[in-house]
Amino acid sequence: MQSMQRRFAKLLPRSADEAQVSVLLREFEDADKMLAKIIDASKAWRDAWADILNTQHRLVRDFQGIYSPILGAGESYSGLEHVETPQGTMERTVKIQEGYAELKTDLLSEVNLVDERIVKPATEAKDHIQPLKKVIKQREDRKLDFERYQSRVDSARKKTKRSDRDNAALAKAETDLVRGREEYTAADDHLKSTLPPLVATTYSLLPHLLAAQIMIQNTLLGQYYTMLHTYCQEEDFPSPPPPMAEVISAWDADFKPVQHEIESFPCIAGGKAVRQPMRMEPPAHGSLTGLNLRNQISQRRTSSQAIMQKPAVSPAASASSEPPSPDPNGRPRIGSLPKDTSLALSTPNYNSSALTSPSPSEPHSPHGYAPAGPRVDYFSRDRLPSTASASPIAAKKKPPPPPPKRLPSNQGIWVTALYDFAGQGQGDLVFKEGDKIRVTKKTESTDDWWQGELKGVKGSFPANYCQTA
């Protein structure tokens, strides 16, 4: 019951702590957070050094595998012989590998000192101040009890007409208030006498922890760079290294000739990556495949379409010199031949020659008529309606796509100057009240500086000097 009353009392307006107690509580909380950060940061620092050493050791260990030749043939192979890596290069590779292995062993022993000299003292200090959290919690409970008793007494005293029962409740509340004030005061006095030396001792650890960190860091860096410097001197490498511009120029001098030689290979020089752009734009009509082949549907025809476009011609029709001119209305007529012989899709033309049965002297051919045409005899061909020759492909022609939306001609944002601005430095935009400025770059807040243009001059200006036009 008392616990529920304290939880409910935390939701009510609280009284302020005494100034000295408030400062002590804040310093204690800061000291506890500081120790937790030191422990976490020291462990992360230790793990980072261990990762650096392991990565460097694996890197130099793989150098030997890179320089070793790849032997993919048997002993009886008499073709192209592999080229051995120079002995000096292999010796340098083995030497730096041994140096990094020894360096890893030495530095890991130093890295492990982080736990002993930093993490362990900080953890012990944090564990030592943990019991004080329970004391602070008990003091907080005494304060809640005191505030609850004080509220009861104030509520009972506000009644002008009290009964005997109310007077008895007021007397009990005053008794509880006196006891609660004594317990609350005793708890504050205990914190005043306990927290100051404990907080001071906790903060006194900082110089020692920092000195241990600096010593370990200097030792690690000293041994690391000493090994590298010694190796560079023994192998005639520059130490310290040359400027980056010299490194880049040396790389270009060694790499560019090899690059040009490789790119001159026919399989690379004639490849699609050289002759075609890396980014292939989609065509206006058709699709684009992974091989950069544009599939124009209008440039293809199927076998059935080829049959429809190549009707059989009788000897009488072939004797004519030229086909008749097409009808202006665009409809095919019986007895006319198609004039267009391109590979594009065309409307099937059921002319007289296509409907003429083959002569007896010639063998029957399936290409003598259009497969899609109506099956009629020779004598009923003149009674065919002209609409019978309409192509189903032409009837299902895809409608044109909708035109794209027009973009407004003015895409900028304009603001109107509310005040004169003479500029505060180079690059500022100078304007007067009433000028209209085109905003080229803005933020979400009007308390920032925006980029704008006025009469051909671009610059920065304070956004709160203007309003949206």
C-alpha positions as CSV (number, residue, x, y, z in Angstrom):
1,M,0.0,0.0,0.0
2,Q,2.8,2.4,0.9
3,S,4.6,1.6,-2.3
4,M,1.5,2.5,-4.4
5,Q,1.1,5.7,-2.5
6,R,4.7,6.7,-3.3
7,R,4.2,5.9,-7.0
8,F,1.1,8.0,-7.0
9,A,2.9,10.8,-5.2
10,K,5.5,11.0,-7.9
11,L,2.8,12.2,-10.3
12,L,1.9,15.1,-8.1
13,P,3.7,18.5,-8.0
14,R,7.1,18.0,-6.2
15,S,8.9,20.3,-3.9
16,A,12.5,21.3,-4.7
17,D,15.4,19.7,-3.0
18,E,17.8,21.7,-0.8
19,A,20.4,23.4,-2.8
20,Q,23.4,21.5,-1.3
21,V,21.6,18.2,-1.6
22,S,20.6,18.9,-5.2
23,V,24.2,19.7,-6.2
24,L,25.5,16.5,-4.5
25,L,22.9,14.3,-6.2
26,R,23.8,15.8,-9.6
27,E,27.5,15.3,-9.1
28,F,27.0,11.7,-8.0
29,E,24.9,11.0,-11.1
30,D,27.6,12.6,-13.3
31,A,30.4,10.5,-11.7
32,D,28.4,7.3,-12.2
33,K,27.9,8.1,-15.9
34,M,31.5,9.1,-16.3
35,L,32.7,5.7,-15.0
36,A,30.4,3.8,-17.3
37,K,31.6,5.8,-20.3
38,I,35.3,5.2,-19.3
39,I,34.6,1.4,-19.1
40,D,32.8,1.2,-22.4
41,A,35.3,3.4,-24.3
42,S,38.3,1.6,-22.9
43,K,36.9,-1.8,-24.0
44,A,36.2,-0.4,-27.5
45,W,39.7,1.0,-27.7
46,R,41.2,-2.3,-26.7
47,D,39.2,-4.2,-29.2
48,A,40.1,-1.7,-32.0
49,W,43.8,-2.2,-31.4
50,A,43.4,-6.0,-31.4
51,D,41.5,-5.8,-34.8
52,I,44.3,-3.6,-36.2
53,L,47.0,-6.0,-35.3
54,N,45.1,-9.1,-36.6
55,T,44.2,-7.4,-39.9
56,Q,47.8,-6.2,-40.5
57,H,49.1,-9.7,-39.8
58,R,46.6,-11.3,-42.2
59,L,47.5,-8.7,-44.8
60,V,51.3,-9.3,-44.8
61,R,50.7,-13.1,-44.6
62,D,48.7,-12.9,-47.8
63,F,51.5,-11.1,-49.6
64,Q,53.4,-14.3,-49.9
65,G,50.5,-16.0,-51.6
66,I,50.1,-13.1,-54.0
67,Y,53.8,-13.1,-55.0
68,S,54.0,-16.9,-55.3
69,P,53.4,-18.1,-58.9
70,I,50.2,-20.0,-59.7
71,L,51.1,-23.4,-61.1
72,G,48.1,-24.8,-63.0
73,A,50.0,-27.5,-65.1
74,G,51.5,-30.8,-64.4
75,E,55.1,-31.9,-64.6
76,S,54.8,-33.0,-68.2
77,Y,53.6,-29.6,-69.4
78,S,56.0,-28.0,-71.9
79,G,54.2,-24.9,-72.8
80,L,54.5,-21.3,-71.4
81,E,56.7,-21.3,-68.3
82,H,55.8,-19.3,-65.3
83,V,58.0,-16.5,-64.1
84,E,59.4,-16.8,-60.6
85,T,59.1,-13.8,-58.3
86,P,62.5,-12.3,-57.7
87,Q,64.2,-13.7,-54.6
88,G,64.7,-10.3,-53.1
89,T,60.9,-9.6,-53.2
90,M,60.1,-12.9,-51.6
91,E,62.7,-12.3,-48.9
92,R,61.3,-8.9,-48.1
93,T,57.8,-10.4,-48.0
94,V,58.8,-13.1,-45.5
95,K,60.8,-10.6,-43.4
96,I,57.8,-8.2,-43.0
97,Q,55.6,-11.1,-42.2
98,E,57.9,-12.2,-39.4
99,G,58.2,-8.6,-38.2
100,Y,54.4,-8.2,-38.0
101,A,54.0,-11.6,-36.3
102,E,56.5,-10.5,-33.6
103,L,54.9,-7.1,-33.4
104,K,51.4,-8.6,-32.9
105,T,52.7,-10.8,-30.0
106,D,54.3,-7.8,-28.2
107,L,51.5,-5.3,-28.7
108,L,48.8,-7.7,-27.7
109,S,50.5,-8.0,-24.3
110,E,50.3,-4.2,-24.0
111,V,46.7,-4.1,-25.2
112,N,45.7,-6.5,-22.5
113,L,47.1,-4.0,-19.9
114,V,44.0,-1.8,-20.7
115,D,41.9,-4.2,-18.7
116,E,44.3,-4.2,-15.7
117,R,45.1,-0.5,-15.6
118,I,41.9,1.2,-16.8
119,V,38.9,-1.1,-17.0
120,K,39.4,-2.9,-13.7
121,P,39.9,0.3,-11.5
122,A,37.0,2.0,-13.1
123,T,34.8,-1.1,-12.7
124,E,35.8,-1.4,-9.0
125,A,35.0,2.3,-8.4
126,K,31.6,2.0,-10.1
127,D,30.8,-1.1,-7.9
128,H,31.9,0.8,-4.8
129,I,29.4,3.6,-5.3
130,Q,26.5,1.3,-6.2
131,P,25.3,0.9,-2.6
132,L,24.8,4.7,-2.4
133,K,22.1,4.4,-5.1
134,K,20.0,2.4,-2.6
135,V,20.6,5.1,0.1
136,I,19.5,7.8,-2.4
137,K,16.4,5.7,-3.2
138,Q,15.5,5.5,0.5
139,R,16.0,9.2,0.8
140,E,13.6,9.8,-2.1
141,D,11.0,7.6,-0.4
142,R,11.3,9.7,2.8
143,K,10.8,12.8,0.8
144,L,7.6,11.4,-0.8
145,D,6.3,10.4,2.6
146,F,6.9,13.9,3.9
147,E,5.2,15.5,0.9
148,R,2.2,13.2,1.3
149,Y,1.9,14.0,5.1
150,Q,2.2,17.7,4.3
151,S,-0.6,17.5,1.8
152,R,-2.9,15.7,4.2
153,V,-2.3,18.3,6.9
154,D,-2.9,21.2,4.5
155,S,-6.1,19.7,3.2
156,A,-7.4,19.1,6.8
157,R,-6.5,22.6,7.9
158,K,-8.4,24.1,5.0
159,K,-11.7,22.9,6.5
160,T,-13.4,25.6,8.5
161,K,-15.9,23.3,10.2
162,R,-14.3,20.1,11.3
163,S,-16.0,17.3,13.2
164,D,-14.4,15.2,15.9
165,R,-13.4,12.7,13.3
166,D,-11.8,15.3,11.2
167,N,-9.9,16.7,14.2
168,A,-8.6,13.2,15.0
169,A,-7.5,12.7,11.4
170,L,-5.8,16.1,11.5
171,A,-4.0,15.2,14.8
172,K,-2.8,11.9,13.3
173,A,-1.6,13.7,10.1
174,E,0.3,16.2,12.1
175,T,2.0,13.4,14.1
176,D,2.9,11.7,10.8
177,L,4.2,15.0,9.4
178,V,6.5,15.5,12.3
179,R,7.9,12.0,12.0
180,G,8.2,12.2,8.2
181,R,10.1,15.6,8.5
182,E,12.6,14.1,11.0
183,E,13.2,11.1,8.7
184,Y,13.6,13.3,5.6
185,T,16.0,15.6,7.4
186,A,18.0,12.7,8.7
187,A,18.3,11.3,5.2
188,D,19.5,14.6,3.8
189,D,22.1,14.9,6.6
190,H,23.3,11.4,5.8
191,L,23.8,12.3,2.1
192,K,25.6,15.5,3.0
193,S,28.1,13.6,5.1
194,T,28.5,10.6,2.7
195,L,28.4,11.9,-0.9
196,P,31.1,14.7,-0.9
197,P,34.1,12.4,0.0
198,L,32.8,9.6,-2.3
199,V,32.4,11.9,-5.3
200,A,35.8,13.5,-4.7
201,T,37.5,10.1,-4.6
202,T,35.8,9.1,-7.8
203,Y,36.9,12.2,-9.6
204,S,40.4,11.7,-8.2
205,L,40.8,8.5,-10.3
206,L,40.6,10.4,-13.6
207,P,44.2,11.6,-13.7
208,H,45.5,8.1,-13.0
209,L,43.3,6.5,-15.6
210,L,44.2,9.1,-18.2
211,A,47.9,8.7,-17.5
212,A,47.6,4.9,-17.9
213,Q,45.9,5.4,-21.3
214,I,48.5,7.8,-22.5
215,M,51.3,5.5,-21.5
216,I,49.7,2.5,-23.2
217,Q,49.0,4.5,-26.4
218,N,52.6,5.8,-26.6
219,T,54.0,2.3,-26.1
220,L,51.8,0.9,-28.8
221,L,52.6,3.6,-31.3
222,G,56.3,3.6,-30.4
223,Q,56.8,-0.1,-31.0
224,Y,54.6,0.0,-34.2
225,Y,56.5,2.8,-35.9
226,T,59.9,1.6,-34.7
227,M,59.3,-1.7,-36.4
228,L,58.2,0.0,-39.7
229,H,61.1,2.5,-39.6
230,T,63.7,-0.3,-39.0
231,Y,62.2,-2.4,-41.8
232,C,62.2,0.6,-44.3
233,Q,65.8,1.4,-43.5
234,E,67.0,-2.2,-43.9
235,E,65.1,-2.5,-47.3
236,D,66.0,1.0,-48.6
237,F,62.4,2.2,-48.4
238,P,61.9,6.0,-47.8
239,S,61.0,6.7,-44.2
240,P,59.0,8.9,-43.7
241,P,57.1,8.1,-46.9
242,P,57.3,10.6,-49.8
243,P,54.4,13.1,-50.5
244,M,51.3,11.6,-52.0
245,A,51.9,13.4,-55.3
246,E,55.1,11.5,-55.8
247,V,53.3,8.2,-55.0
248,I,50.6,8.9,-57.5
249,S,53.1,9.8,-60.3
250,A,55.1,6.7,-59.6
251,W,52.0,4.6,-59.7
252,D,50.9,6.2,-63.1
253,A,54.4,5.6,-64.5
254,D,54.2,1.8,-63.7
255,F,50.5,1.3,-64.2
256,K,49.6,3.2,-67.4
257,P,51.8,1.2,-69.8
258,V,50.3,-2.1,-68.5
259,Q,46.8,-0.6,-68.8
260,H,47.5,0.5,-72.5
261,E,48.9,-3.0,-73.3
262,I,45.9,-4.8,-71.9
263,E,43.4,-2.5,-73.6
264,S,45.1,-3.1,-76.9
265,F,44.1,-6.8,-76.9
266,P,41.6,-7.4,-79.7
267,C,39.1,-9.1,-77.4
268,I,39.0,-6.0,-75.2
269,A,39.6,-3.3,-77.9
270,G,36.7,-4.7,-80.0
271,G,34.4,-5.4,-77.1
272,K,31.1,-3.8,-76.6
273,A,32.3,-2.1,-73.5
274,V,34.6,0.0,-75.7
275,R,32.4,0.6,-78.8
276,Q,29.2,1.1,-77.0
277,P,28.3,3.5,-74.2
278,M,28.0,2.2,-70.7
279,R,24.5,3.5,-70.3
280,M,22.1,2.4,-73.0
281,E,19.2,4.7,-73.6
282,P,15.9,3.0,-74.4
283,P,14.7,3.5,-78.0
284,A,11.7,5.6,-78.9
285,H,9.9,2.5,-80.2
286,G,10.5,-1.1,-79.2
287,S,12.4,-2.7,-76.4
288,L,16.0,-2.9,-75.4
289,T,17.6,-6.2,-74.4
290,G,20.7,-6.9,-72.5
291,L,22.7,-7.3,-75.7
292,N,21.8,-3.8,-76.8
293,L,19.5,-5.2,-79.6
294,R,16.6,-3.0,-80.4
295,N,13.6,-5.2,-81.1
296,Q,11.6,-3.1,-83.5
297,I,8.3,-4.9,-83.9
298,S,7.4,-2.9,-87.0
299,Q,10.6,-4.1,-88.8
300,R,9.7,-7.8,-88.3
301,R,7.2,-10.1,-89.9
302,T,6.2,-13.7,-89.1
303,S,6.0,-16.5,-91.6
304,S,2.3,-16.2,-91.9
305,Q,2.7,-12.5,-92.7
306,A,5.3,-13.3,-95.3
307,I,2.8,-15.7,-96.9
308,M,0.1,-13.1,-96.9
309,Q,2.5,-10.6,-98.6
310,K,3.6,-13.0,-101.3
311,P,0.6,-14.1,-103.1
312,A,0.8,-16.4,-106.2
313,V,0.6,-14.6,-109.5
314,S,-1.0,-16.1,-112.5
315,P,0.7,-15.9,-115.9
316,A,-1.8,-13.4,-117.1
317,A,-1.2,-11.1,-114.2
318,S,2.6,-11.5,-114.5
319,A,2.4,-10.4,-118.1
320,S,1.2,-6.9,-117.2
321,S,3.9,-4.3,-117.1
322,E,3.0,-2.3,-114.0
323,P,0.5,-2.7,-111.2
324,P,-2.3,-0.1,-111.0
325,S,-2.0,2.9,-108.8
326,P,-3.4,2.5,-105.3
327,D,-6.8,3.9,-104.4
328,P,-6.6,7.3,-102.7
329,N,-8.9,6.1,-100.0
330,G,-6.3,3.5,-99.0
331,R,-8.6,0.5,-99.3
332,P,-7.3,-2.5,-101.3
333,R,-9.3,-3.4,-104.4
334,I,-9.8,-6.8,-105.9
335,G,-7.5,-7.2,-108.9
336,S,-4.8,-4.8,-107.6
337,L,-1.4,-5.7,-106.5
338,P,0.4,-4.2,-103.4
339,K,2.9,-1.5,-104.4
340,D,4.9,-1.5,-101.2
341,T,7.2,-4.5,-100.9
342,S,9.0,-3.4,-97.7
343,L,9.5,-5.7,-94.7
344,A,7.1,-3.7,-92.6
345,L,3.7,-5.1,-91.6
346,S,1.1,-4.5,-94.3
347,T,-2.6,-5.1,-94.7
348,P,-3.2,-8.4,-96.5
349,N,-4.5,-7.9,-100.0
350,Y,-6.9,-10.5,-101.4
351,N,-6.5,-9.7,-105.1
352,S,-7.7,-11.7,-108.0
353,S,-4.4,-13.4,-108.6
354,A,-4.4,-14.6,-105.0
355,L,-7.8,-16.1,-105.4
356,T,-7.1,-17.7,-108.8
357,S,-6.8,-21.4,-108.7
358,P,-3.6,-22.9,-110.1
359,S,-3.3,-24.2,-113.6
360,P,-3.5,-27.9,-114.2
361,S,0.1,-28.0,-115.5
362,E,1.5,-26.6,-112.2
363,P,1.5,-28.5,-108.9
364,H,-0.7,-27.2,-106.2
365,S,1.1,-24.9,-103.8
366,P,-0.1,-23.9,-100.3
367,H,1.2,-20.4,-101.1
368,G,-1.3,-19.7,-103.8
369,Y,-3.6,-17.8,-101.5
370,A,-3.5,-15.9,-98.3
371,P,-4.2,-18.3,-95.3
372,A,-6.2,-15.6,-93.5
373,G,-8.4,-14.9,-96.6
374,P,-12.0,-16.2,-97.0
375,R,-12.4,-19.6,-98.7
376,V,-14.4,-18.7,-101.9
377,D,-14.6,-20.1,-105.4
378,Y,-13.5,-18.4,-108.6
379,F,-16.9,-17.3,-109.7
380,S,-18.0,-15.7,-106.5
381,R,-14.9,-13.5,-106.1
382,D,-16.6,-10.4,-107.7
383,R,-19.3,-10.6,-105.0
384,L,-16.9,-10.2,-102.1
385,P,-17.5,-7.0,-100.1
386,S,-14.5,-4.6,-99.9
387,T,-14.6,-4.7,-96.1
388,A,-13.6,-8.4,-96.2
389,S,-10.1,-7.5,-96.9
390,A,-9.6,-5.3,-93.8
391,S,-6.7,-6.5,-91.6
392,P,-7.4,-7.6,-88.1
393,I,-4.0,-6.2,-87.1
394,A,-4.9,-2.8,-88.5
395,A,-8.3,-2.9,-86.7
396,K,-6.4,-3.4,-83.3
397,K,-3.9,-0.7,-83.8
398,K,-2.5,0.5,-80.5
399,P,-3.7,4.1,-79.7
400,P,-1.0,6.8,-79.4
401,P,0.3,7.4,-75.9
402,P,-0.9,10.5,-74.1
403,P,1.4,13.6,-74.5
404,P,3.6,14.3,-71.5
405,K,2.7,17.0,-69.0
406,R,4.0,20.5,-69.7
407,L,6.3,21.9,-67.1
408,P,5.7,25.4,-66.1
409,S,8.1,27.9,-67.6
410,N,9.0,29.3,-64.2
411,Q,10.2,26.8,-61.7
412,G,11.9,29.1,-59.3
413,I,10.7,30.5,-55.9
414,W,10.5,34.2,-55.6
415,V,10.6,36.3,-52.4
416,T,10.1,40.0,-51.7
417,A,12.6,41.9,-49.7
418,L,11.1,43.5,-46.5
419,Y,14.2,45.5,-45.5
420,D,17.4,46.8,-47.1
421,F,20.4,44.5,-46.8
422,A,23.9,45.9,-47.6
423,G,25.7,42.6,-47.1
424,Q,28.0,41.4,-44.3
425,G,30.8,39.9,-46.3
426,Q,32.0,38.7,-49.7
427,G,29.4,36.6,-51.5
428,D,26.4,38.2,-49.9
429,L,23.5,39.4,-52.1
430,V,22.8,43.1,-51.7
431,F,19.2,44.2,-52.2
432,K,16.7,46.9,-51.2
433,E,13.2,46.8,-49.8
434,G,10.8,45.7,-52.4
435,D,13.2,43.8,-54.6
436,K,12.1,40.4,-55.9
437,I,14.7,37.7,-55.5
438,R,14.7,34.3,-57.1
439,V,15.6,31.6,-54.6
440,T,18.1,29.0,-56.0
441,K,18.8,27.1,-52.7
442,K,16.8,27.2,-49.5
443,T,16.3,25.4,-46.2
444,E,13.2,24.5,-44.2
445,S,13.8,27.4,-41.7
446,T,13.6,31.1,-42.4
447,D,16.2,31.7,-39.8
448,D,19.0,30.4,-42.1
449,W,20.8,31.9,-45.0
450,W,19.4,31.1,-48.5
451,Q,21.0,31.4,-51.9
452,G,19.3,33.7,-54.5
453,E,19.7,35.7,-57.6
454,L,18.9,39.4,-58.3
455,K,19.5,41.1,-61.6
456,G,21.9,38.4,-62.7
457,V,23.9,38.6,-59.4
458,K,23.9,35.5,-57.2
459,G,24.8,35.4,-53.5
460,S,23.6,34.5,-49.9
461,F,21.0,36.5,-48.1
462,P,19.2,36.2,-44.7
463,A,15.8,34.5,-45.3
464,N,14.1,36.4,-42.4
465,Y,14.6,39.7,-44.4
466,C,12.2,38.5,-47.0
467,Q,8.8,37.0,-47.5
468,T,7.4,34.7,-50.1
469,A,6.2,36.6,-53.1
